[in-house]
Amino acid sequence: MLKKCKTLETFIVLKVSLTTFAPHMKDKIIQKATEMFITLGFKSVTMDDIARELGISKKTIYTHFKNKTELVHETTMNMFELISHGIDCICTLQKNPIEELYEIKKLVMVHLKNEKVSPQYQLQKYYPEIHEAMKAQHYRKMSECTLRNLKRGVEMGLYRENLDIDFVSRIYFIGVNGIKDEALFPSPRFSKVQLIEDYLEYHLRGIVTKEGLKTLNKFIKTTVHNA
């Protein structure tokens, strides 16, 4: 069970501590496999590679996972739960809705920082059933979070009151997933981090009021300043 956390920084510390002090071998295998899959790709990493990195035999891995597909499933679900918990921590703070989205973006950036390949593309290509299951869970979680964010933004006068929030939440989900498409946005040409940054601004510019735009501009200036 993941602990409660009051800030994004607390969540990041929690993530690091879980990675560093995992008490069970199964957890250690999941954490090492997750790290390698994100960095090198689901296809490229073998069970031998994971065993070598952990200094254990491949037989030990098969004691906990009957095959690589099961390990891929466990690692993707584990990462989903970790990120979902981080998002819950941020949403619990009830920050300004625009700031909330930027905090969630920051969390995603932490997750993406070591990506050298496109994990989602490889997951979709080589493990389509796992990809579809993950996509369905991602939609449920993101829809729940986005609808709350939109409702609060409208109530606070930061988002336009005539928004069809159900429509906007679905379009936002499509866009967030669309920018991960390697065929449309190949990695050598498009930075994943910059795509997330640009798409968030694109999304918000379409829904904010004049008052909301003032808040948005503060975050855009801060991002440019820190670039």
C-alpha positions as CSV (number, residue, x, y, z in Angstrom):
1,M,0.0,0.0,0.0
2,L,1.4,3.4,-1.0
3,K,1.6,6.1,1.7
4,K,-0.1,9.4,1.6
5,C,1.9,12.3,0.3
6,K,1.3,16.0,0.5
7,T,3.6,17.4,-2.2
8,L,5.1,16.3,-5.5
9,E,8.5,16.4,-3.8
10,T,7.3,13.9,-1.1
11,F,6.0,11.7,-3.9
12,I,9.4,11.8,-5.7
13,V,11.2,10.9,-2.4
14,L,8.7,8.0,-1.9
15,K,9.4,6.8,-5.4
16,V,13.2,6.8,-4.9
17,S,12.9,5.1,-1.5
18,L,10.7,2.3,-3.0
19,T,13.2,1.8,-5.7
20,T,16.2,1.7,-3.4
21,F,14.9,-0.3,-0.5
22,A,12.5,-2.9,-2.0
23,P,12.3,-5.6,0.6
24,H,11.5,-8.6,-1.7
25,M,13.2,-10.1,-4.7
26,K,10.0,-9.9,-6.8
27,D,9.9,-6.1,-6.1
28,K,13.5,-5.8,-7.0
29,I,13.0,-7.6,-10.3
30,I,10.0,-5.4,-11.1
31,Q,11.9,-2.2,-10.3
32,K,15.0,-3.1,-12.3
33,A,12.9,-4.3,-15.2
34,T,10.9,-1.1,-15.2
35,E,14.1,1.0,-15.3
36,M,15.5,-1.1,-18.1
37,F,12.3,-1.2,-20.2
38,I,11.9,2.6,-20.0
39,T,15.5,3.2,-20.8
40,L,16.2,0.5,-23.5
41,G,12.7,-0.6,-24.6
42,F,10.5,-3.7,-24.0
43,K,11.8,-5.5,-27.1
44,S,15.5,-4.9,-26.5
45,V,15.7,-6.0,-22.9
46,T,15.9,-9.8,-22.3
47,M,15.5,-11.8,-19.1
48,D,19.2,-12.5,-19.2
49,D,19.9,-8.8,-19.3
50,I,17.7,-8.2,-16.2
51,A,19.3,-11.2,-14.3
52,R,22.8,-9.8,-15.2
53,E,22.0,-6.4,-13.9
54,L,20.6,-7.8,-10.6
55,G,23.4,-10.3,-10.2
56,I,21.0,-13.2,-10.0
57,S,20.3,-16.2,-12.1
58,K,17.6,-16.2,-14.8
59,K,16.0,-19.1,-12.9
60,T,15.3,-16.8,-10.0
61,I,13.3,-14.5,-12.2
62,Y,11.3,-17.4,-13.5
63,T,10.5,-18.3,-9.9
64,H,8.4,-15.2,-9.7
65,F,7.3,-14.7,-13.4
66,K,6.4,-17.5,-15.7
67,N,7.6,-15.6,-18.8
68,K,8.6,-12.1,-20.1
69,T,5.1,-11.2,-21.0
70,E,4.0,-11.6,-17.3
71,L,6.9,-9.5,-16.2
72,V,6.1,-6.8,-18.7
73,H,2.5,-6.8,-17.4
74,E,3.6,-6.5,-13.8
75,T,6.0,-3.6,-14.6
76,T,3.5,-1.6,-16.6
77,M,0.8,-2.0,-13.9
78,N,3.3,-1.1,-11.2
79,M,4.4,2.1,-13.0
80,F,0.7,3.0,-13.7
81,E,-0.1,2.6,-10.0
82,L,2.9,4.7,-8.9
83,I,2.1,7.5,-11.3
84,S,-1.6,7.4,-10.4
85,H,-0.7,7.7,-6.8
86,G,1.4,10.7,-7.5
87,I,-1.5,12.3,-9.4
88,D,-3.8,11.6,-6.5
89,C,-1.4,13.3,-4.2
90,I,-1.4,16.4,-6.4
91,C,-5.2,16.5,-6.8
92,T,-5.7,16.1,-3.1
93,L,-4.0,19.5,-2.6
94,Q,-6.8,21.3,-4.4
95,K,-4.5,23.8,-6.0
96,N,-5.5,26.3,-8.7
97,P,-6.6,24.0,-11.6
98,I,-4.1,25.4,-14.0
99,E,-1.3,25.0,-11.4
100,E,-2.6,21.4,-10.8
101,L,-2.1,20.5,-14.5
102,Y,1.4,21.9,-14.4
103,E,2.2,19.9,-11.3
104,I,1.0,16.7,-13.0
105,K,3.1,17.6,-16.0
106,K,6.1,17.9,-13.7
107,L,5.4,14.5,-12.3
108,V,5.2,13.0,-15.8
109,M,8.6,14.7,-16.7
110,V,10.2,12.9,-13.7
111,H,8.9,9.7,-15.2
112,L,10.1,10.5,-18.7
113,K,13.6,11.8,-17.8
114,N,15.4,8.6,-18.6
115,E,13.5,7.6,-21.7
116,K,15.8,6.9,-24.7
117,V,13.2,5.0,-26.7
118,S,9.4,5.1,-26.9
119,P,8.1,2.5,-24.4
120,Q,4.4,3.0,-25.4
121,Y,5.2,2.4,-29.1
122,Q,7.1,-0.8,-28.3
123,L,4.4,-1.9,-25.8
124,Q,1.7,-1.4,-28.5
125,K,3.7,-3.2,-31.1
126,Y,5.0,-6.2,-29.2
127,Y,2.5,-6.5,-26.3
128,P,-0.8,-5.2,-27.8
129,E,-3.1,-6.9,-25.2
130,I,-1.1,-5.3,-22.3
131,H,-1.1,-2.0,-24.2
132,E,-4.9,-2.0,-24.6
133,A,-5.4,-2.9,-20.9
134,M,-3.1,-0.1,-19.9
135,K,-4.8,2.3,-22.2
136,A,-8.2,1.5,-20.7
137,Q,-7.0,2.1,-17.2
138,H,-5.2,5.2,-18.2
139,Y,-8.4,6.6,-19.7
140,R,-10.4,5.9,-16.6
141,K,-7.9,7.5,-14.3
142,M,-7.3,10.5,-16.6
143,S,-11.0,11.1,-17.2
144,E,-11.7,11.2,-13.5
145,C,-8.9,13.6,-12.9
146,T,-9.6,15.8,-15.9
147,L,-13.3,16.1,-15.3
148,R,-12.7,17.3,-11.7
149,N,-10.1,19.8,-12.9
150,L,-12.4,21.2,-15.6
151,K,-15.4,21.5,-13.2
152,R,-13.3,23.4,-10.6
153,G,-11.7,25.6,-13.3
154,V,-15.2,26.6,-14.5
155,E,-16.4,27.3,-11.0
156,M,-13.4,29.4,-10.2
157,G,-13.8,31.5,-13.4
158,L,-10.5,30.2,-14.9
159,Y,-12.1,28.1,-17.6
160,R,-14.9,29.2,-19.9
161,E,-18.4,28.5,-18.5
162,N,-19.8,27.2,-21.8
163,L,-17.3,24.3,-22.0
164,D,-18.7,20.8,-22.7
165,I,-16.4,19.3,-20.1
166,D,-17.1,15.7,-21.1
167,F,-16.1,16.5,-24.7
168,V,-13.0,18.5,-23.6
169,S,-11.8,15.7,-21.3
170,R,-12.0,13.1,-24.1
171,I,-10.2,15.3,-26.6
172,Y,-7.5,16.0,-24.0
173,F,-7.0,12.2,-23.5
174,I,-6.8,11.7,-27.3
175,G,-4.2,14.4,-27.6
176,V,-2.1,13.2,-24.7
177,N,-1.9,9.8,-26.3
178,G,-1.6,11.1,-29.8
179,I,1.7,13.0,-29.1
180,K,3.2,9.7,-28.1
181,D,2.7,8.3,-31.6
182,E,6.2,7.6,-33.0
183,A,4.8,7.7,-36.6
184,L,3.4,11.2,-36.1
185,F,6.1,12.6,-33.8
186,P,9.3,10.6,-34.3
187,S,11.8,11.0,-31.4
188,P,14.7,12.3,-33.4
189,R,12.7,15.3,-34.5
190,F,10.3,15.9,-31.6
191,S,11.4,16.0,-27.9
192,K,8.9,14.1,-25.8
193,V,9.3,16.6,-23.0
194,Q,8.7,19.6,-25.3
195,L,5.7,17.8,-26.8
196,I,4.1,17.5,-23.4
197,E,4.9,21.1,-22.6
198,D,3.5,22.4,-25.9
199,Y,0.4,20.3,-25.8
200,L,-0.5,21.4,-22.2
201,E,-0.3,25.0,-23.3
202,Y,-2.3,24.3,-26.4
203,H,-5.0,22.6,-24.3
204,L,-5.2,25.4,-21.8
205,R,-5.3,28.2,-24.3
206,G,-8.4,26.7,-25.8
207,I,-10.4,26.7,-22.5
208,V,-9.2,29.5,-20.3
209,T,-11.0,32.8,-19.6
210,K,-9.1,36.2,-19.5
211,E,-8.5,35.6,-15.8
212,G,-7.3,32.1,-16.5
213,L,-4.9,33.4,-19.2
214,K,-3.2,35.6,-16.6
215,T,-2.4,32.5,-14.6
216,L,-1.4,30.5,-17.6
217,N,1.0,33.2,-18.8
218,K,2.8,33.1,-15.4
219,F,3.5,29.4,-15.9
220,I,4.6,29.8,-19.5
221,K,7.0,32.6,-18.5
222,T,8.4,30.4,-15.6
223,T,8.9,27.5,-18.0
224,V,10.7,29.6,-20.6
225,H,12.8,31.1,-17.8
226,N,13.8,27.7,-16.5
227,A,14.5,26.2,-20.0
